[in-house]
Amino acid sequence: MTRTRFGPLPATEAARCAPTEYDETTGTHLKGTAHDFSARLLGGVCGIAGTFSVLDDLALFLRHILTPTQAAFGPTWIKDSLRLQTGALTPARGLFWHPAPDTDPAEDVWVHYGFTGTGMWISPTQGRWAVLLTNKLRFNRDREPLTEIRNVFRSTAIAAPPLDITA
């Protein structure tokens, strides 16, 4: 994962990012900077915000989750991360992942959402993964339109016959 890093990004890398939310402090749309206020107070990164990546790196990460090696996250950590860790609390959560909304537990579909609208889904049982890179913050923070797009994308990507993609 050579192009994944914590921000804020250097100007050369930030220039390749899609502009997102308008920042009244700087008078510009943010690029290569975490939107999370706490992350910005902490120099641009905290445990819940500030990671920047590209599709190739995310694909590599998700493939590793499906077929782990000891060199990175081992099988035990991955198995535990894709298991409910919050007991009967609502919403249910694992480590990094939570059960994908509107899915049957038998489908074994887990999701991780990013604040800017991104989403990653994985189903170890089905051996499937999907990534949606979006930019919901360009105009506003309204989640409603993106929720439907995410759900349609997930159901299409996970339920559709697998593609033979090699990277």
C-alpha positions as CSV (number, residue, x, y, z in Angstrom):
1,M,0.0,0.0,0.0
2,T,2.5,2.5,-1.2
3,R,0.1,5.4,-1.8
4,T,-1.9,5.2,1.4
5,R,-0.9,7.7,4.1
6,F,-2.2,10.0,6.8
7,G,-2.8,13.6,6.0
8,P,-2.5,16.4,5.7
9,L,-1.0,15.6,2.4
10,P,1.9,17.6,0.8
11,A,0.8,20.0,-1.9
12,T,1.9,17.8,-4.7
13,E,-0.3,14.9,-3.5
14,A,-3.2,17.2,-2.4
15,A,-3.4,18.6,-5.9
16,R,-4.5,15.1,-7.1
17,C,-7.3,14.9,-4.5
18,A,-10.9,15.8,-5.3
19,P,-11.9,19.0,-3.5
20,T,-14.4,18.4,-0.8
21,E,-16.1,20.6,1.8
22,Y,-15.8,24.4,1.8
23,D,-13.8,25.6,4.8
24,E,-14.8,29.1,6.0
25,T,-11.5,29.5,7.8
26,T,-9.4,29.2,4.7
27,G,-12.0,30.3,2.2
28,T,-11.3,27.3,0.0
29,H,-12.5,23.7,-0.5
30,L,-10.5,21.2,1.5
31,K,-8.0,19.0,-0.5
32,G,-5.8,16.5,1.2
33,T,-6.9,17.6,4.7
34,A,-9.1,15.7,7.1
35,H,-12.5,17.1,7.6
36,D,-12.7,16.0,11.2
37,F,-12.2,19.0,13.5
38,S,-10.5,16.9,16.2
39,A,-8.1,15.5,13.6
40,R,-7.2,19.0,12.5
41,L,-6.6,20.0,16.1
42,L,-4.2,17.1,16.4
43,G,-2.2,18.1,13.4
44,G,-4.3,16.5,10.7
45,V,-4.8,12.9,11.9
46,C,-6.5,11.0,14.7
47,G,-7.8,7.5,15.2
48,I,-11.0,8.2,13.3
49,A,-9.9,10.5,10.5
50,G,-7.1,11.6,8.2
51,T,-6.3,8.5,6.1
52,F,-5.9,9.1,2.3
53,S,-5.7,6.2,-0.2
54,V,-6.2,5.1,-3.8
55,L,-8.3,2.3,-5.3
56,D,-5.3,0.0,-6.0
57,D,-4.1,0.2,-2.3
58,L,-7.7,-0.4,-1.0
59,A,-8.1,-3.4,-3.3
60,L,-4.8,-4.8,-2.0
61,F,-6.0,-4.3,1.6
62,L,-9.3,-6.0,1.0
63,R,-7.8,-8.9,-0.8
64,H,-5.5,-9.3,2.1
65,I,-8.4,-9.4,4.5
66,L,-9.9,-12.3,2.5
67,T,-6.6,-14.2,2.3
68,P,-4.4,-13.0,5.1
69,T,-0.7,-13.6,5.5
70,Q,1.3,-13.2,8.7
71,A,3.4,-10.3,7.2
72,A,0.6,-7.8,7.9
73,F,-2.6,-8.4,9.8
74,G,-2.7,-12.1,10.7
75,P,-5.7,-14.4,10.4
76,T,-6.6,-14.1,14.1
77,W,-6.9,-10.3,14.0
78,I,-8.9,-10.4,10.8
79,K,-11.3,-13.0,12.2
80,D,-11.8,-11.0,15.4
81,S,-12.3,-7.7,13.4
82,L,-15.1,-9.3,11.5
83,R,-17.0,-10.3,14.6
84,L,-19.4,-8.2,16.7
85,Q,-17.5,-6.6,19.6
86,T,-20.3,-4.6,21.1
87,G,-22.6,-7.3,22.5
88,A,-26.2,-6.3,22.4
89,L,-25.5,-2.6,21.9
90,T,-27.0,-0.8,18.9
91,P,-25.7,-0.3,16.4
92,A,-23.6,-3.4,16.3
93,R,-19.9,-3.0,15.6
94,G,-16.8,-5.0,15.0
95,L,-13.2,-3.6,15.0
96,F,-13.1,-1.2,12.0
97,W,-16.1,-3.0,10.4
98,H,-19.8,-3.2,11.2
99,P,-22.5,-5.4,9.6
100,A,-23.7,-3.9,6.4
101,P,-27.2,-2.4,6.7
102,D,-30.1,-4.2,5.0
103,T,-28.1,-7.5,4.7
104,D,-28.8,-10.9,6.0
105,P,-26.3,-12.2,8.6
106,A,-25.9,-15.3,6.5
107,E,-24.5,-13.1,3.7
108,D,-21.7,-12.1,6.1
109,V,-21.3,-8.6,4.6
110,W,-19.3,-6.1,6.6
111,V,-18.8,-2.4,5.8
112,H,-16.5,0.5,6.7
113,Y,-17.8,4.0,5.8
114,G,-15.6,7.1,5.5
115,F,-17.0,10.5,6.4
116,T,-16.6,11.9,2.8
117,G,-18.9,9.2,1.5
118,T,-16.5,6.4,0.7
119,G,-17.4,2.8,1.5
120,M,-15.7,-0.6,1.6
121,W,-17.6,-3.8,1.8
122,I,-16.3,-7.3,2.4
123,S,-17.9,-10.8,2.7
124,P,-15.4,-13.5,3.8
125,T,-18.1,-16.1,3.3
126,Q,-18.6,-15.1,-0.3
127,G,-15.0,-14.2,-0.9
128,R,-16.1,-10.8,-2.2
129,W,-15.2,-7.2,-1.7
130,A,-16.2,-3.8,-3.1
131,V,-15.0,-0.2,-2.8
132,L,-17.0,3.0,-3.6
133,L,-15.0,6.2,-3.7
134,T,-17.3,9.2,-3.5
135,N,-17.3,12.9,-2.6
136,K,-20.5,13.7,-0.7
137,L,-19.1,16.9,0.8
138,R,-18.5,19.0,-2.2
139,F,-21.8,20.7,-1.8
140,N,-23.3,19.6,1.6
141,R,-23.3,17.0,4.3
142,D,-26.7,15.5,3.5
143,R,-26.4,11.7,3.9
144,E,-29.8,10.7,2.5
145,P,-29.0,10.7,-1.2
146,L,-25.7,8.8,-0.7
147,T,-27.4,6.2,1.5
148,E,-29.5,4.9,-1.4
149,I,-26.5,5.0,-3.7
150,R,-24.4,3.0,-1.3
151,N,-27.1,0.4,-0.8
152,V,-27.6,-0.1,-4.5
153,F,-23.9,-0.3,-5.1
154,R,-23.4,-2.8,-2.3
155,S,-26.2,-5.1,-3.4
156,T,-25.0,-5.0,-7.0
157,A,-21.3,-5.5,-6.2
158,I,-21.8,-8.2,-3.7
159,A,-24.7,-10.0,-5.2
160,A,-23.5,-9.9,-8.9
161,P,-21.5,-12.7,-10.4
162,P,-17.8,-12.2,-9.6
163,L,-15.6,-10.5,-12.2
164,D,-12.2,-11.9,-13.1
165,I,-10.0,-8.9,-12.2
166,T,-6.3,-9.1,-11.7
167,A,-4.2,-6.2,-10.5
